[in-house]
Amino acid sequence: IYTEQIVGSVRCVQETDAEYMGYDVQVVVRYLRQVKKIPKIAIWGRSMGAATALLYALEDSNINFMVLDSPFANLTQLTIEQGKQKTKLPGCLVQCVFCCMRCSIKNKIKTDVGKISPIQRANEIQIPAIFIVGVDDLSLIHISEPTRQAEISYAVFCLKK
């Protein structure tokens, strides 16, 4: 299953919340298992798709393998870091803008985007996975400063199994 940038909004779901992000993946996995009788399933996700795959893996430990290309650790952290990098606004103003956006999203679609944080529960996942992270993505995950400063063209990490 290639889950690039799935955000989990499904037409049959009126409210989308962080716990529903993997609903699209769940529907596809169920179809593959029940209708197509495919016993072994791997999920490949990029960026938001990788975060979605991580969140889905908390619900379904029968996935055989995951390739997680440039997942973010925490959506709030990602948004604020990108806001600081892409604008000339001071950090405190970027945070204020994010808070306003978060409240607006929460009021409109009942989703608290501030709670989307795959890193908080990643240690609970027991599915083999490869994390692929480009040099420009290293700031999005927790890596020690000496590693970040090294000449790295990519990084690969594995969850415990």
Backbone bond lengths (Angstrom), bond angles and torsions (degrees), N, CA, C in turn:
res aa  C-N    CA-C-N  psi(-1)  N-CA   C-N-CA  omega(-1)  CA-C   N-CA-C  phi
1 I - - - 1.457 - - 1.513 106.43 -
2 Y 1.294 117.12 126.11 1.456 121.41 176.69 1.517 106.73 -101.79
3 T 1.333 117.56 114.27 1.463 121.47 -171.22 1.517 112.48 -110.37
4 E 1.304 118.06 38.16 1.456 119.51 -176.39 1.520 111.60 -57.28
5 Q 1.297 114.28 120.41 1.454 124.69 172.41 1.521 114.42 52.98
6 I 1.318 116.83 37.27 1.465 120.20 172.55 1.520 106.94 -73.97
7 V 1.303 116.79 130.27 1.449 119.80 179.48 1.522 112.39 -107.17
8 G 1.288 117.61 -0.34 1.450 120.46 172.71 1.513 115.23 84.57
9 S 1.308 119.36 6.42 1.457 118.32 179.16 1.525 108.74 -83.62
10 V 1.297 115.98 113.64 1.451 122.82 -177.47 1.526 106.66 -115.29
11 R 1.317 117.66 134.48 1.464 121.03 -175.22 1.522 113.41 -57.50
12 C 1.311 116.91 -31.21 1.461 118.36 -178.16 1.524 112.34 -80.73
13 V 1.306 117.56 -6.33 1.463 121.39 178.32 1.521 108.17 -102.98
14 Q 1.329 116.95 119.13 1.466 121.84 -178.51 1.528 110.95 -70.67
15 E 1.332 117.30 -45.26 1.457 122.02 -179.02 1.508 109.04 -112.66
16 T 1.310 116.10 132.03 1.452 120.10 176.41 1.516 107.12 -110.57
17 D 1.311 116.66 125.55 1.447 121.43 177.41 1.515 107.44 -127.67
18 A 1.309 116.62 171.38 1.465 120.45 -176.21 1.524 112.09 -54.20
19 E 1.344 117.09 -36.80 1.463 118.10 -178.61 1.524 112.77 -72.75
20 Y 1.338 118.89 -13.16 1.455 122.11 178.17 1.531 113.45 -93.23
21 M 1.326 117.25 -0.22 1.468 119.62 -176.42 1.521 111.96 -58.51
22 G 1.312 116.99 -34.08 1.460 119.80 -178.17 1.515 114.17 -86.65
23 Y 1.326 117.76 6.21 1.467 120.20 -176.83 1.527 112.01 -60.74
24 D 1.330 116.74 -43.08 1.466 120.26 178.47 1.523 110.38 -59.08
25 V 1.326 115.84 -43.54 1.465 120.50 179.99 1.521 109.65 -64.87
26 Q 1.324 116.87 -42.40 1.462 121.24 179.49 1.524 111.38 -58.21
27 V 1.316 117.81 -43.74 1.461 121.99 -179.43 1.529 110.20 -62.47
28 V 1.323 116.92 -43.85 1.470 120.75 -179.10 1.527 110.33 -67.65
29 V 1.328 117.16 -44.34 1.465 120.75 -179.79 1.530 109.94 -62.42
30 R 1.311 117.47 -44.07 1.469 120.84 178.61 1.537 110.40 -60.29
31 Y 1.321 116.73 -42.62 1.468 120.75 178.57 1.526 110.62 -62.08
32 L 1.321 116.82 -46.00 1.467 119.93 -179.16 1.526 111.67 -62.79
33 R 1.325 116.70 -40.23 1.465 120.38 -179.17 1.525 112.52 -73.25
34 Q 1.320 116.71 -47.65 1.461 120.51 -172.14 1.521 113.89 -84.82
35 V 1.303 117.83 -41.44 1.462 120.77 -175.82 1.525 111.23 -90.42
36 K 1.310 116.72 -48.16 1.467 120.19 -176.96 1.524 112.96 -89.69
37 K 1.332 116.86 -7.50 1.471 122.91 176.97 1.532 112.08 57.11
38 I 1.319 116.38 40.87 1.462 121.59 178.51 1.528 107.58 -92.41
39 P 1.336 117.49 114.47 1.468 119.39 -174.01 1.534 114.65 -81.66
40 K 1.323 117.23 -31.10 1.467 119.87 -176.72 1.527 109.51 -111.46
41 I 1.333 115.06 125.32 1.457 120.43 -176.03 1.518 109.97 -129.30
42 A 1.318 115.16 133.06 1.461 122.42 173.12 1.517 107.87 -116.96
43 I 1.306 115.87 146.77 1.465 120.93 179.17 1.524 108.38 -118.26
44 W 1.326 115.01 132.11 1.460 121.72 174.25 1.523 106.46 -117.07
45 G 1.319 116.39 123.76 1.460 119.93 177.99 1.509 110.46 -132.31
46 R 1.331 116.03 146.64 1.456 121.71 177.74 1.525 109.59 -121.53
47 S 1.315 116.38 132.36 1.453 123.68 177.78 1.530 110.02 58.76
48 M 1.318 118.03 -114.71 1.465 120.53 179.36 1.526 110.47 -63.30
49 G 1.332 117.09 -32.57 1.468 120.67 176.69 1.516 111.68 -64.31
50 A 1.332 117.13 -35.75 1.464 121.08 177.19 1.528 110.46 -69.03
51 A 1.321 116.27 -41.16 1.466 119.77 176.74 1.530 110.22 -64.32
52 T 1.329 116.59 -39.86 1.462 121.04 177.09 1.524 110.81 -62.35
53 A 1.332 116.82 -43.11 1.465 120.83 178.31 1.527 110.61 -60.89
54 L 1.331 117.04 -42.23 1.467 120.34 177.78 1.525 111.15 -60.94
55 L 1.319 116.03 -46.03 1.463 119.47 -179.88 1.526 111.44 -65.88
56 Y 1.330 116.89 -37.24 1.463 120.05 177.80 1.531 110.86 -66.71
57 A 1.318 116.89 -37.20 1.463 121.19 -178.77 1.526 112.25 -61.11
58 L 1.307 117.34 -22.88 1.464 120.56 175.76 1.526 111.24 -67.50
59 E 1.329 116.36 -26.93 1.464 121.72 -176.93 1.526 113.17 -95.50
60 D 1.333 117.39 -22.92 1.464 120.84 -173.95 1.527 109.54 -134.87
61 S 1.302 116.38 97.79 1.472 120.69 -178.62 1.526 112.17 -82.56
62 N 1.333 117.80 2.97 1.464 121.42 -179.75 1.523 113.31 -91.77
63 I 1.324 117.57 3.55 1.461 120.32 172.36 1.532 106.05 -69.39
64 N 1.320 117.13 136.94 1.461 120.19 -174.36 1.522 114.15 -81.70
65 F 1.322 116.73 -30.79 1.457 119.07 -174.82 1.526 109.11 -166.47
66 M 1.333 116.12 152.28 1.470 120.06 175.98 1.522 109.83 -134.01
67 V 1.312 115.59 141.67 1.464 122.73 169.12 1.520 104.84 -112.76
68 L 1.322 115.77 117.60 1.460 121.76 -174.13 1.531 108.45 -114.45
69 D 1.309 115.41 100.11 1.461 123.19 -174.85 1.523 109.37 -94.68
70 S 1.309 116.12 109.63 1.473 123.76 175.79 1.531 113.86 58.38
71 P 1.343 117.60 50.58 1.459 117.47 176.26 1.529 109.94 -74.03
72 F 1.307 116.60 155.89 1.459 118.97 173.30 1.519 108.61 -97.84
73 A 1.329 115.96 154.18 1.456 120.64 -179.76 1.526 111.03 -81.01
74 N 1.327 115.63 -38.63 1.452 121.28 -173.47 1.531 107.77 -153.56
75 L 1.324 117.46 127.58 1.462 120.44 -175.04 1.526 112.09 -65.62
76 T 1.315 117.75 -36.91 1.467 120.37 177.61 1.519 109.93 -61.53
77 Q 1.329 116.55 -48.95 1.460 121.73 179.54 1.530 110.53 -58.67
78 L 1.331 116.44 -46.46 1.463 121.30 -179.91 1.524 111.16 -59.36
79 T 1.325 116.54 -48.39 1.459 121.02 -176.67 1.522 111.40 -63.31
80 I 1.321 117.20 -44.05 1.468 120.85 -179.38 1.529 110.84 -68.14
81 E 1.329 118.00 -42.46 1.467 120.46 177.97 1.522 111.27 -62.85
82 Q 1.335 117.04 -43.10 1.465 120.29 178.77 1.527 110.62 -66.12
83 G 1.330 116.48 -39.11 1.468 120.21 177.57 1.519 112.04 -61.30
84 K 1.316 116.98 -40.77 1.468 120.97 178.23 1.524 111.21 -67.69
85 Q 1.338 116.46 -40.34 1.464 120.95 -177.80 1.527 112.37 -72.25
86 K 1.311 117.57 -38.07 1.467 121.95 -172.09 1.527 113.59 -90.77
87 T 1.329 117.54 -13.74 1.464 120.35 -179.91 1.527 108.85 -124.33
88 K 1.286 115.63 171.36 1.466 120.66 176.48 1.529 110.85 -102.86
89 L 1.328 115.87 16.46 1.456 121.30 -179.74 1.523 110.67 -75.04
90 P 1.332 117.50 145.82 1.472 119.79 174.01 1.531 110.38 -65.13
91 G 1.333 116.11 151.74 1.462 121.74 -176.81 1.517 113.90 -54.03
92 C 1.341 117.12 -40.05 1.469 119.57 -178.67 1.530 111.04 -65.85
93 L 1.331 117.17 -33.48 1.462 119.89 178.15 1.533 111.04 -72.80
94 V 1.331 116.49 -37.55 1.470 120.45 176.19 1.524 109.65 -60.54
95 Q 1.334 116.71 -42.12 1.469 120.50 178.51 1.527 111.49 -63.91
96 C 1.331 116.63 -39.22 1.470 120.08 177.82 1.530 111.08 -64.01
97 V 1.336 116.05 -42.76 1.465 120.30 178.03 1.526 109.64 -61.69
98 F 1.342 116.80 -43.54 1.461 119.70 178.78 1.527 111.03 -60.89
99 C 1.317 117.05 -43.33 1.472 120.23 179.59 1.522 110.99 -61.34
100 C 1.329 117.16 -40.85 1.475 120.29 177.70 1.524 110.62 -64.12
101 M 1.338 116.83 -43.59 1.467 120.90 178.32 1.521 110.30 -63.04
102 R 1.338 116.15 -43.39 1.472 120.94 -179.62 1.527 110.66 -59.31
103 C 1.326 116.95 -45.26 1.468 120.96 179.01 1.519 111.25 -64.88
104 S 1.328 116.88 -41.31 1.458 120.89 179.52 1.522 111.35 -62.69
105 I 1.315 116.83 -45.62 1.472 121.83 179.06 1.524 109.71 -63.11
106 K 1.316 115.83 -44.29 1.471 120.10 -178.84 1.531 110.85 -62.01
107 N 1.335 117.32 -40.52 1.463 121.06 179.71 1.526 111.94 -69.40
108 K 1.333 117.10 -37.25 1.464 120.31 -175.57 1.522 113.48 -79.86
109 I 1.324 117.22 -44.05 1.473 118.24 -174.79 1.530 113.12 -125.17
110 K 1.313 116.48 12.70 1.471 121.24 174.91 1.527 112.77 59.62
111 T 1.324 116.48 34.16 1.461 121.99 178.95 1.517 109.19 -118.18
112 D 1.306 117.35 128.58 1.456 120.73 175.26 1.524 108.32 -98.61
113 V 1.328 115.81 95.53 1.465 120.02 -177.52 1.524 111.63 -66.14
114 G 1.314 117.56 -16.32 1.455 120.65 177.20 1.523 113.52 -70.53
115 K 1.336 116.61 -13.97 1.462 120.90 179.67 1.522 113.39 -93.26
116 I 1.326 117.56 -1.42 1.464 120.52 -179.14 1.525 108.22 -82.85
117 S 1.335 115.31 100.42 1.452 121.60 -173.64 1.534 110.35 -146.63
118 P 1.340 117.05 82.25 1.463 119.81 -178.47 1.526 113.96 -56.92
119 I 1.317 117.89 -29.96 1.471 120.92 -176.44 1.530 111.56 -63.52
120 Q 1.331 117.83 -28.35 1.460 120.98 -177.12 1.520 113.15 -63.08
121 R 1.339 116.85 -29.36 1.460 119.05 -176.41 1.519 113.07 -123.19
122 A 1.325 117.46 8.47 1.467 121.05 -176.58 1.530 112.24 -59.93
123 N 1.325 117.80 -31.42 1.466 119.86 -178.89 1.530 112.78 -69.92
124 E 1.329 118.05 -10.64 1.460 121.88 177.88 1.527 112.48 -85.15
125 I 1.310 117.58 -12.93 1.464 121.87 -174.44 1.525 109.44 -80.36
126 Q 1.323 115.83 131.80 1.458 121.96 -177.84 1.527 112.54 -111.65
127 I 1.319 117.36 16.41 1.459 122.34 -177.92 1.519 109.44 -95.41
128 P 1.342 118.25 133.21 1.469 119.21 176.73 1.532 109.88 -59.64
129 A 1.336 115.40 137.34 1.465 119.48 -177.57 1.514 110.51 -151.35
130 I 1.299 114.32 149.69 1.460 121.52 171.53 1.522 107.05 -113.96
131 F 1.327 115.80 128.23 1.459 121.59 173.65 1.521 106.88 -98.91
132 I 1.320 116.68 125.73 1.454 121.81 177.28 1.523 106.81 -113.04
133 V 1.321 115.33 123.27 1.452 119.91 -175.42 1.517 109.61 -134.93
134 G 1.325 117.33 125.58 1.453 121.95 176.41 1.517 110.86 -77.70
135 V 1.315 117.13 163.70 1.463 122.24 179.82 1.523 110.64 -54.51
136 D 1.310 117.48 -42.99 1.459 120.25 -178.32 1.520 112.44 -69.42
137 D 1.322 117.79 -15.74 1.459 121.58 -179.38 1.522 113.39 -93.74
138 L 1.324 117.83 -5.25 1.455 119.69 -173.77 1.519 112.51 -62.03
139 S 1.313 117.79 -26.07 1.463 119.34 179.39 1.527 111.90 -73.44
140 L 1.315 117.39 -11.79 1.454 120.36 -176.72 1.519 113.42 -88.02
141 I 1.324 116.80 -11.28 1.455 120.39 177.78 1.517 108.55 -124.88
142 H 1.299 117.05 169.37 1.456 120.73 -177.56 1.527 110.53 -87.52
143 I 1.319 115.67 103.26 1.462 121.85 178.19 1.517 107.06 -131.32
144 S 1.322 116.50 141.47 1.459 119.52 -178.50 1.527 110.75 -63.22
145 E 1.318 116.31 151.04 1.465 121.96 -176.83 1.524 113.21 -58.32
146 P 1.360 121.02 -42.89 1.477 119.02 178.38 1.529 112.70 -59.15
147 T 1.327 117.08 -38.60 1.465 120.46 178.57 1.516 109.84 -66.25
148 R 1.324 116.75 -41.09 1.450 122.01 -178.52 1.525 110.95 -63.08
149 Q 1.342 116.49 -34.82 1.455 120.35 -176.66 1.524 112.80 -81.24
150 A 1.316 116.03 -15.47 1.466 119.42 -178.47 1.528 110.29 -69.11
151 E 1.331 115.25 161.44 1.460 120.62 177.58 1.527 108.13 -77.52
152 I 1.322 116.78 95.08 1.464 121.47 -177.71 1.525 108.37 -121.12
153 S 1.314 116.62 130.34 1.461 118.86 175.61 1.522 110.16 -94.21
154 Y 1.326 117.98 -21.91 1.447 122.36 175.14 1.521 107.81 -162.68
155 A 1.310 115.58 165.34 1.457 120.63 176.85 1.522 108.09 -136.07
156 V 1.304 116.77 143.77 1.459 121.54 178.52 1.526 107.64 -126.93
157 F 1.315 116.96 130.92 1.458 122.61 178.93 1.514 108.23 -128.16
158 C 1.323 117.13 151.68 1.457 120.75 178.89 1.526 110.03 -124.23
159 L 1.321 115.89 140.65 1.455 120.98 171.62 1.508 108.72 -74.77
160 K 1.330 116.78 156.43 1.464 118.96 179.16 1.511 110.75 -71.96
161 K 1.316 116.73 151.40 1.468 121.80 175.83 1.514 106.93 -145.68
